[in-house]
Amino acid sequence: MADIRYTGNAEVVAQVDKFTPADPNTDDIYYLTITGVDGQTAVISFTVGATETVAAVCAGLVAAWNASTDSMVSAITAADETTYITLTADTEGEAFSVASSVFDGEGGATPTIPRVVVTANAGPKDWSSADNWSGGAVPGGAASQDVYIEGATLKYGLDQSGIANALDSLNTTRSQIGSNPAYGYAPSYLKIKATAINIGRHDGPGTVSQLAPVNIDAGSTETTITVYDGGSNSTLPAVRLLTNNAASKIIGHKGKTGVASGAGETTTVASIIEGYINQVNTDAEVYIGSGVTVTTISKTGGKMTLKAAATTVTNEGGTLQTEGSGAITTLNTKGGTVISNSTGTIGTLNGTGGLTDFTKSAAPRTVTSVKLEAGATLKRDPNVVTFTNEVASDNPVTLTASAA
C-alpha cells in the first residue's frame, strides 16, 4: 500500500492547440466552440466567401477570434500560420477546451478542421500533471494507493475514469475540486475510481475551513463516500456527488451536500446516511435530486430534501422534507420532523416518535397504511391526504382532532 500526496509542484505550461482547415468551398462555415469549466460555451465562426482557400479560412477565424470580447475567448490568443491556426492560453496553467466543426454549405469536397494538441496544459491546477504527485506519477497507475489532497485547487485533467487501478482511498481537505456551474449548466466533476472517498476529514487539533466546491463522480466503482465536513458554498451544495453502483454508500456528517442535485443528473446508490457532528439540526444539509435511485435512507440529524423515490426511509432526528413525485415504500418517523410534500404514494407509514406533517402542501396524496404509537404526532388534512386503510397501532393510543 502506498500513500500518494498532492504536492502542487508541477511547472506551469501554456496549452497550445492547432487547427488545420481543409477543402473550403463558398458558403462553408468553420466553427470553433469553447466550453468553460462552468459549462458555458462561446462560438467563433467564419463563412467562406469567393476566396476558397485555406489561407482565407485561417485569416478569417483568427480575426474573428481575436476580435471577440467574450472573456473565455479573450483569454486565448489565436495566431495565423497560413496553413493552420494555433490557439495559445494567455495564462500558463489555465487549460481550455475548444472543439471544431464545419457546416458544408456548397457541396463538393467535405470541409474539415481537425484539432491537434501541440502542448498540453500543465500546472498545479491540473490533476493530470505528474509532477503534482509525490510519486511522480498520476494516481491510479499502480494498485493499493491511498491518495491525500490538501490545500489544492484542481480544475483541469479531472476525467480520471480510465485509470488502471481503483484507489484504495481518496482523501481531501481544504481543497477545491471541480467548479461551480453557471446558471443552467452542469458543474465539472472529478471522475475517479476509489473504494473509499473521504471529504473534509481532519484528525489534528483545532478546526479547518473547508473550500468549495468539491465535485466527485465515482462512476460504477463500488465506493463509500463520507463527507466529514463539506464547508459552505452560499446557496449551492459545497459538495456534489455522483455514483452509479447499486452497492455504494453516501454518508454526510456536516456541510451542504448534493447527490445528483443538478438538472438532468442521475445516481444509483444503495444507501444515503445523514448524521451530525455537534448540532443535530443544522450541521448537515443533504439534497437528493429526482434522478437518484436509492434503496435506503437513514437520518439521525441535519436537514434533507428528498426529491427521489426510495424503498425505506427512516428519520430519527432533524428535518426531512420530500418534494416532487417520488414514492416511498416504507417511511419510519422515529424522531425529528418529516414534512411530506411528495405526491408519490407512501406504502406504509410507521410513526413511533417525532412529527409527520402532511399540511405543508395542498397536492393530493395517498398513504396506504398508517401505524402510530404513543409519542408520535401526525398532521394531515383528510380532504387532501387519503389513508387507504384505518390507522393501526400495537398499543392503545388517543387520536385527537384539532386545527393543523
N, C-alpha and C positions, 0 to 999 in steps of 0.2 A: 504494500500500500504506500502511495506517495502523496505528499502534500504539495500542491501546486498553488503558488500565491501570485496574485496580480501585483506587478511592480510599477507599471506605467513608464517603463524605461525606453519604449520604442521611440526612435528618432522620427520627427515629423517629416512626411514626404507629401508633396503635392500630387494629386491624381491628375493623370493626363489620358484622355480618350481620343481616339482617331476615328473619323467617319469618312468613308470614301464613296461618293456618289458615282453612279454608273448609268449609262443608257438613257440620258434625259431626252424627252420629247416635249413639244409645246403642250402646255396645259397640265403637265405632270406637276404634282405638288410634293415637295420633300418636307418632312416633319421631323423636328427634334422635340421630344417631350421630356421635361424634367419633373421628377417626383421628389418632394421633400420628405424629411423623416417624419413629419406630421401627417403625411398623406396628401397634401395639396399638390396640385400639378400646374405647370405652365407650358404652353406650346409655342414654339417658334417655327415659322414655315416660310418657304419660298416657292413661288409658282414660276415655272419655266415659261419664258416668252419666246420670241422669234429666234433668239440665240440659243440653240440647243446644244450647249457644250457643258462639260464637267466644270470647266473654269467658271462659267457663269453661275452655276449652282453653288459652287464653293463661295464665290464672292457675295452672292445674294444671301446665303444663310449666315455668313459671318457678319455682314452688315446688319441684318435683322437681329441677330443675337446680341451684338454689342450695343445696339440702339435701345434694347429693352430696358425698362425701368423696374421690372419685376425683381424683387430682392433675391429670389433664388437664382435667376438668370444672371443678374449683375454681379453675383459673387464668383462667376466663372468667366474667363476670358477666351473668346474664340479667335483663332488665327487661320488665315487663308494661306494654304500651301499649294495652291493652284490645282493639284490633282486630288487633294483631300483637305479636310479641315481638322484642327485639333481644338479640344476644349481643355483648359487647364484651370484647376482650382486656384483662386487668388490667395486662399489661406491654406498653408500646408497643414495636413492632418484633418482637414474638413472634407469628407467624402461627398460625392454627388452621384445621382443615378439618372442617366439620360438614355432614353430609348429612341430608336429611329424607325420611321415608317414612310411609305410613299403611296400616293394616290396616282394611279395610271390614268392620265387624262385623255390621251390621244390614241393610245394603242401602239402597236409596233413592239419593239423590244421592251421587255419588262424592266422598269427602272428599279434600282436598289440603292441602299446606302448603309452597308454593314458597319457595325461598330467593333472596334478592337481596343482593348485596354493596353495602352502603351506603358503607363506607370501606375501601379496600384496605390491606392491611398494607404498611408501608414501613420501611426502616431498613438499617443496614449488613449485616445477615444475609440480605437479600433480593436475589437476583440481578436480579429484575425492577424494582428501584428505579433509575431512570435516573440519579439523582444519585450513584450508586456508581461511575460510569464516567467516565473523563477526557474522553470525547467528549460527555458529557451525554445519551447515549442507550444503551439496552441493546445489547450486541454482536449483530451479525448483520443489522442493518438495512441495511448497505452492504456492497459486495463488497471483497475484498482486505484483510481485517482480521487483525492478529496481536494476540491478547488475552493480557495478562500479569496474573496474580493472585498477590500476595504478602502474607502475613500476614492472610489473610481467614478468617472463619468464615461459610460460606454454607449456610443450611439451608432457605431458602424460595425460591419462584419458580424452582424448578430444572427445570421442564419447558420447555425451550427448543427442543424438537424442531421447532417450527413457524417458526423464524427463516427469513427470506427468503434469506439467503446463508450458505453454509457458511464458517466461519472458515478462514483460511489456516493458523493455528495457535492452539492454546490452551496456555498455559504456566503452570504452577502451582508455587509453592514456599512452604513454611512455612504451608500453608493446610489448612483442614478444609472439605470439600465433601460434603454429604450427612450421613448419620447411621449409627451402628451399629444393627443390628436388635436388637429384643428377641428372646429365645429363641423360635424357631419362626416368626418373622416375617421379611419381606424388608426389606433396607435401602432407604433412599431414595437415588436416583441423580440426578445432573445429566444431563439428556438434551440432547445437543448435537450439532451438525453441525460437523465440523472435519477438514481434510485431514491435519493432524498434531496430536498431543496429547503434550506433554512434561510429565512429572510429576517434581518434585523436582530439577530441574536447577539447579545452582549453579556459576556460572563465575567467581566472585570468590575472594578469599583466605579462608582459614580454612574451617571446617565449619559447616553449617547443620543444625539439628534440624528434621526434617520433622514435621508434625502428621498426625493420623489421625482419622477415615478420609478417604480421597479416593475417592468412588464416581462413576464416569463411565460413561454408556451412550452410545456413539457411533452407535447406530441403524444405518441402512442406508447411511450415507455411507462410501465407501472411505477408510480412515484408517490411519496408522501411529501406534500408541500406544507411547511409550517411557517406562518407569519407571526414571529415573536413581537415585532414592532414595525408596523408599516409606515409610521410617520404620518404627516399631513400633506394634503395636496389641494388646498382650497376646497372647492365643491366636487372635485374629481377624485376617484379612487387613487390612493397613493400607490397601491399595489394592484396590478391587473394580472389575472391568471387564466390560462387556458390549458386544458389537458384532454386527451382522447383515449383514456383507458378505463374500462369499467371496474377495475380493481384499485384505482388510485384514490388518494385521500387528501383533503384540504383541511387545514386546521388554522383558525385565526384567533390570536390572543389580544392583539392591540393594533390600532390604526384602521384606516379605511381600505378595505379590500374588495375588489370587483371580480366576480367569477363570470366570465363571458358576459360582462355587463354592457358592452358596446353593441351598437346596432349590427345585426346580422351575425354576431359571434356565436359559436357553439362550443360546448364542452360536455364530455362524458366522464363521470366520476362516481365512485362507489358511495362516498360519504363526505359531508361537509360538517365540520365541528366548529362551533364558536364558543369561546370562553372569555376570560378576562385575566388581568394581572392584579390590579388593585381595586379599580372602580367597576363594580359589577354591571352597572347600567351604561357606562359611557366609554370604557376602554376600547372596545372593538365595534366596528361597523362593517357589515358584510352585505354586499349587493349581488344577488344571484339573478342573472338575466333569464329571459324566457327561452333561450336556446340551450339551457343546461338540462342534461339528462342525469338525474341523481336518484339513488335509492334511499339513502338515509340522511336525515339532517338532525343534528343534536345541538341544543343550545343550553349553556349554563349561565350566560350573561351576554351583555352587549346588545346592539341593535342589528336587526337583519331585515332586509327587504327581499322577499321571495316572489319571483315572477314565473317560476317554472313549476312543473308538476313534480311530485315526489311520492315515494311509497310510504315511508314512515317519517313523521316529523315530530320531534319532542322538544318542548320548551320548558326549561326549569328555572330560568331567570332572564332578566332583561326583556326586550320587546321584539316580537316577531310580527311583521306585517306582510300579509300576502296581497299580491296585486295581479292583474291580468286574468288569465283563464286556466291556469294550471290546477289540475285535480290533485287531491291528497288522499291516499288510500286510508291511512290511519294518522290522526292528529292527537297527540298526547299533550295536554296542558297540565303540567305539574307545578308550575310557579310562573312568576312574571306575568306578562301581558301578551296575548295573541290578538291582533286585530285582523280579522278575516274579511278581506275585501275581494278576493279572487272569486270569479264566477264558476270556477271548476268545482265539481261535486266533492264533498268530503265524505268518504265512505263510513268511517267510524270516528267519532269524537269522544275521547276519554278525558274527562275533567276531574283531576284529583286535587287540584290546587290552582292558585292564580286566577286570572281573568281571561275569558274568551269573549271577545266583543265583536258582534256582527253589525253594530249600529252605525259604523262609520261610512257605510256605502248603501245606496238605495237600489243597487243592482239585485235582481232576483237570484237567489242561491238555494242550494239543496244540501242537507246533511242527512245521510241515510239513517244512521244510528247514533244516538247520544247516550253516554253513560256518565252520570255525575256522582261524585262522592262529597262528603262533608269537607268544607274548606275551599271548594271550587265555586267560582262565580261565573255566570253566563248571561250575556245581554243579547237580545235579539228582538226584532220586530217580526211577529208571526205573519204579517202581511207581505213581508219581503223574503224572509228566510224560512224555508219549509223543512221541517223534521219529518222524514218519511215514517219513522217508527216512534213509538212512545218513548219518552225519556226513561232510561233504566238506571238502577243503582243496586249495588250489592248490599247496601245498608239503608236504613230509614233516613230520608233526607226531607227537608222542608223546602218547597219551591214557593217563592214569594213573588207576586206580580207587583211591579212598580214602574213608574216612568223611567225610561232609559236615560 
